[in-house]
Amino acid sequence: MVISEVNLITFSPTHTSRKVGEAIMRGTKYEKTVVTDLTCQTVAPLHLPASALAIITVPVYGGHVAPLAIERMKNIHADGTPAVIVVVYGNRAYEKALAELDGLATSMGFKVIAAGTFIGEHSYSTEAYPIAAGRPDADDIAYAEAFGAKVAAKIAAASDSGHLYEVDVNRIVRPKQPFFPLFRFLRKVIKMRKSGIPLPRTPQVSADLCKHCGVCVKVCPAGAILKGDECNTLADKCIKCCACVKSCPHKARTYDTPFAAMLSDCFKRQKEDRILI
């Protein structure tokens, strides 16, 4: 089967999902590539033919596909287009996210021929409380490129689209999760919720450090920060992706959530990327 182009469709506020998707795309070695980045905007209606290959990469928030990513994909439609779907999560768990993305891609007209779950630095990760810090790292990227090569080989081996078979994402191997750290995390969550400790709804901003450079305005995928009012964040729009925190060149933004310490403590063991072809 011949592929005319590869289209990377990604939602990636802190760039982890995009990095993984770009590595997979490189690994296919197809010449014509297109990147459709949905992070900060909904694209104009886009229809992908059966002769194209789509690589769809999104982050996991709370065990689900980021809701804004789902919203941003509403104008994309396919005609039996083969697709590789990938969820990127912060070393805790992706729960139902891969199955959700599979259902969404199928409803859009894609034919899911491969799937993956990759690790990316958690949005809440900081120097004090690292959570999968620095991932995807060089090994993750190399694994993603090898995944892309395997996808290309699967396509090349198929005589036509009818012989390019879909995958059952429920068969993907789940990462190993030690029991006691998970149990400790759940106990901490329950204790925190019973205590009634309020959780921050938005990042905090130091007015002394903020230079009103506007970087946070540009990187916020939800439009929660307004130009000229960079010291405030609209709570009803903020999705807690921490793109503004990680992008601020003056370190004026922080997101001090108790979950950062809990996740850092309970999920130190680095999980492995998984693929299904």
Secondary structure as a PSIPRED ss2 file (coil, helix, strand):
# PSIPRED VFORMAT (PSIPRED V4.0)

   1 M C   1.000  0.000  0.000
   2 V C   1.000  0.000  0.000
   3 I C   1.000  0.000  0.000
   4 S C   1.000  0.000  0.000
   5 E E   0.000  0.000  1.000
   6 V E   0.000  0.000  1.000
   7 N E   0.000  0.000  1.000
   8 L E   0.000  0.000  1.000
   9 I E   0.000  0.000  1.000
  10 T E   0.000  0.000  1.000
  11 F C   1.000  0.000  0.000
  12 S C   1.000  0.000  0.000
  13 P C   1.000  0.000  0.000
  14 T C   1.000  0.000  0.000
  15 H C   1.000  0.000  0.000
  16 T H   0.000  1.000  0.000
  17 S H   0.000  1.000  0.000
  18 R H   0.000  1.000  0.000
  19 K H   0.000  1.000  0.000
  20 V H   0.000  1.000  0.000
  21 G H   0.000  1.000  0.000
  22 E H   0.000  1.000  0.000
  23 A H   0.000  1.000  0.000
  24 I H   0.000  1.000  0.000
  25 M H   0.000  1.000  0.000
  26 R H   0.000  1.000  0.000
  27 G H   0.000  1.000  0.000
  28 T H   0.000  1.000  0.000
  29 K C   1.000  0.000  0.000
  30 Y C   1.000  0.000  0.000
  31 E C   1.000  0.000  0.000
  32 K C   1.000  0.000  0.000
  33 T E   0.000  0.000  1.000
  34 V E   0.000  0.000  1.000
  35 V E   0.000  0.000  1.000
  36 T E   0.000  0.000  1.000
  37 D E   0.000  0.000  1.000
  38 L C   1.000  0.000  0.000
  39 T C   1.000  0.000  0.000
  40 C C   1.000  0.000  0.000
  41 Q C   1.000  0.000  0.000
  42 T C   1.000  0.000  0.000
  43 V C   1.000  0.000  0.000
  44 A C   1.000  0.000  0.000
  45 P C   1.000  0.000  0.000
  46 L E   0.000  0.000  1.000
  47 H E   0.000  0.000  1.000
  48 L E   0.000  0.000  1.000
  49 P C   1.000  0.000  0.000
  50 A C   1.000  0.000  0.000
  51 S C   1.000  0.000  0.000
  52 A E   0.000  0.000  1.000
  53 L E   0.000  0.000  1.000
  54 A E   0.000  0.000  1.000
  55 I E   0.000  0.000  1.000
  56 I E   0.000  0.000  1.000
  57 T E   0.000  0.000  1.000
  58 V E   0.000  0.000  1.000
  59 P E   0.000  0.000  1.000
  60 V E   0.000  0.000  1.000
  61 Y E   0.000  0.000  1.000
  62 G C   1.000  0.000  0.000
  63 G C   1.000  0.000  0.000
  64 H E   0.000  0.000  1.000
  65 V E   0.000  0.000  1.000
  66 A C   1.000  0.000  0.000
  67 P H   0.000  1.000  0.000
  68 L H   0.000  1.000  0.000
  69 A H   0.000  1.000  0.000
  70 I H   0.000  1.000  0.000
  71 E H   0.000  1.000  0.000
  72 R H   0.000  1.000  0.000
  73 M C   1.000  0.000  0.000
  74 K C   1.000  0.000  0.000
  75 N C   1.000  0.000  0.000
  76 I E   0.000  0.000  1.000
  77 H E   0.000  0.000  1.000
  78 A E   0.000  0.000  1.000
  79 D C   1.000  0.000  0.000
  80 G C   1.000  0.000  0.000
  81 T E   0.000  0.000  1.000
  82 P E   0.000  0.000  1.000
  83 A E   0.000  0.000  1.000
  84 V E   0.000  0.000  1.000
  85 I E   0.000  0.000  1.000
  86 V E   0.000  0.000  1.000
  87 V E   0.000  0.000  1.000
  88 V E   0.000  0.000  1.000
  89 Y E   0.000  0.000  1.000
  90 G C   1.000  0.000  0.000
  91 N C   1.000  0.000  0.000
  92 R C   1.000  0.000  0.000
  93 A C   1.000  0.000  0.000
  94 Y C   1.000  0.000  0.000
  95 E C   1.000  0.000  0.000
  96 K C   1.000  0.000  0.000
  97 A H   0.000  1.000  0.000
  98 L H   0.000  1.000  0.000
  99 A H   0.000  1.000  0.000
 100 E H   0.000  1.000  0.000
 101 L H   0.000  1.000  0.000
 102 D H   0.000  1.000  0.000
 103 G H   0.000  1.000  0.000
 104 L H   0.000  1.000  0.000
 105 A H   0.000  1.000  0.000
 106 T H   0.000  1.000  0.000
 107 S H   0.000  1.000  0.000
 108 M C   1.000  0.000  0.000
 109 G C   1.000  0.000  0.000
 110 F E   0.000  0.000  1.000
 111 K E   0.000  0.000  1.000
 112 V E   0.000  0.000  1.000
 113 I E   0.000  0.000  1.000
 114 A E   0.000  0.000  1.000
 115 A E   0.000  0.000  1.000
 116 G E   0.000  0.000  1.000
 117 T E   0.000  0.000  1.000
 118 F E   0.000  0.000  1.000
 119 I E   0.000  0.000  1.000
 120 G C   1.000  0.000  0.000
 121 E C   1.000  0.000  0.000
 122 H C   1.000  0.000  0.000
 123 S C   1.000  0.000  0.000
 124 Y C   1.000  0.000  0.000
 125 S C   1.000  0.000  0.000
 126 T C   1.000  0.000  0.000
 127 E C   1.000  0.000  0.000
 128 A C   1.000  0.000  0.000
 129 Y C   1.000  0.000  0.000
 130 P C   1.000  0.000  0.000
 131 I C   1.000  0.000  0.000
 132 A C   1.000  0.000  0.000
 133 A C   1.000  0.000  0.000
 134 G C   1.000  0.000  0.000
 135 R C   1.000  0.000  0.000
 136 P C   1.000  0.000  0.000
 137 D C   1.000  0.000  0.000
 138 A H   0.000  1.000  0.000
 139 D H   0.000  1.000  0.000
 140 D H   0.000  1.000  0.000
 141 I H   0.000  1.000  0.000
 142 A H   0.000  1.000  0.000
 143 Y H   0.000  1.000  0.000
 144 A H   0.000  1.000  0.000
 145 E H   0.000  1.000  0.000
 146 A H   0.000  1.000  0.000
 147 F H   0.000  1.000  0.000
 148 G H   0.000  1.000  0.000
 149 A H   0.000  1.000  0.000
 150 K H   0.000  1.000  0.000
 151 V H   0.000  1.000  0.000
 152 A H   0.000  1.000  0.000
 153 A H   0.000  1.000  0.000
 154 K H   0.000  1.000  0.000
 155 I H   0.000  1.000  0.000
 156 A H   0.000  1.000  0.000
 157 A H   0.000  1.000  0.000
 158 A C   1.000  0.000  0.000
 159 S C   1.000  0.000  0.000
 160 D C   1.000  0.000  0.000
 161 S H   0.000  1.000  0.000
 162 G H   0.000  1.000  0.000
 163 H H   0.000  1.000  0.000
 164 L C   1.000  0.000  0.000
 165 Y C   1.000  0.000  0.000
 166 E C   1.000  0.000  0.000
 167 V C   1.000  0.000  0.000
 168 D C   1.000  0.000  0.000
 169 V H   0.000  1.000  0.000
 170 N H   0.000  1.000  0.000
 171 R H   0.000  1.000  0.000
 172 I C   1.000  0.000  0.000
 173 V C   1.000  0.000  0.000
 174 R C   1.000  0.000  0.000
 175 P C   1.000  0.000  0.000
 176 K C   1.000  0.000  0.000
 177 Q C   1.000  0.000  0.000
 178 P C   1.000  0.000  0.000
 179 F H   0.000  1.000  0.000
 180 F H   0.000  1.000  0.000
 181 P H   0.000  1.000  0.000
 182 L H   0.000  1.000  0.000
 183 F H   0.000  1.000  0.000
 184 R H   0.000  1.000  0.000
 185 F H   0.000  1.000  0.000
 186 L H   0.000  1.000  0.000
 187 R H   0.000  1.000  0.000
 188 K H   0.000  1.000  0.000
 189 V H   0.000  1.000  0.000
 190 I H   0.000  1.000  0.000
 191 K H   0.000  1.000  0.000
 192 M H   0.000  1.000  0.000
 193 R H   0.000  1.000  0.000
 194 K H   0.000  1.000  0.000
 195 S H   0.000  1.000  0.000
 196 G C   1.000  0.000  0.000
 197 I C   1.000  0.000  0.000
 198 P C   1.000  0.000  0.000
 199 L C   1.000  0.000  0.000
 200 P C   1.000  0.000  0.000
 201 R C   1.000  0.000  0.000
 202 T C   1.000  0.000  0.000
 203 P C   1.000  0.000  0.000
 204 Q E   0.000  0.000  1.000
 205 V E   0.000  0.000  1.000
 206 S C   1.000  0.000  0.000
 207 A C   1.000  0.000  0.000
 208 D C   1.000  0.000  0.000
 209 L C   1.000  0.000  0.000
 210 C C   1.000  0.000  0.000
 211 K C   1.000  0.000  0.000
 212 H C   1.000  0.000  0.000
 213 C C   1.000  0.000  0.000
 214 G C   1.000  0.000  0.000
 215 V H   0.000  1.000  0.000
 216 C H   0.000  1.000  0.000
 217 V H   0.000  1.000  0.000
 218 K H   0.000  1.000  0.000
 219 V H   0.000  1.000  0.000
 220 C C   1.000  0.000  0.000
 221 P C   1.000  0.000  0.000
 222 A C   1.000  0.000  0.000
 223 G C   1.000  0.000  0.000
 224 A C   1.000  0.000  0.000
 225 I C   1.000  0.000  0.000
 226 L C   1.000  0.000  0.000
 227 K C   1.000  0.000  0.000
 228 G C   1.000  0.000  0.000
 229 D C   1.000  0.000  0.000
 230 E C   1.000  0.000  0.000
 231 C C   1.000  0.000  0.000
 232 N C   1.000  0.000  0.000
 233 T C   1.000  0.000  0.000
 234 L C   1.000  0.000  0.000
 235 A C   1.000  0.000  0.000
 236 D C   1.000  0.000  0.000
 237 K C   1.000  0.000  0.000
 238 C C   1.000  0.000  0.000
 239 I C   1.000  0.000  0.000
 240 K C   1.000  0.000  0.000
 241 C C   1.000  0.000  0.000
 242 C C   1.000  0.000  0.000
 243 A H   0.000  1.000  0.000
 244 C H   0.000  1.000  0.000
 245 V H   0.000  1.000  0.000
 246 K H   0.000  1.000  0.000
 247 S H   0.000  1.000  0.000
 248 C C   1.000  0.000  0.000
 249 P C   1.000  0.000  0.000
 250 H C   1.000  0.000  0.000
 251 K C   1.000  0.000  0.000
 252 A C   1.000  0.000  0.000
 253 R E   0.000  0.000  1.000
 254 T E   0.000  0.000  1.000
 255 Y C   1.000  0.000  0.000
 256 D C   1.000  0.000  0.000
 257 T C   1.000  0.000  0.000
 258 P H   0.000  1.000  0.000
 259 F H   0.000  1.000  0.000
 260 A H   0.000  1.000  0.000
 261 A H   0.000  1.000  0.000
 262 M H   0.000  1.000  0.000
 263 L H   0.000  1.000  0.000
 264 S H   0.000  1.000  0.000
 265 D H   0.000  1.000  0.000
 266 C H   0.000  1.000  0.000
 267 F C   1.000  0.000  0.000
 268 K C   1.000  0.000  0.000
 269 R C   1.000  0.000  0.000
 270 Q C   1.000  0.000  0.000
 271 K C   1.000  0.000  0.000
 272 E C   1.000  0.000  0.000
 273 D C   1.000  0.000  0.000
 274 R E   0.000  0.000  1.000
 275 I E   0.000  0.000  1.000
 276 L E   0.000  0.000  1.000
 277 I C   1.000  0.000  0.000
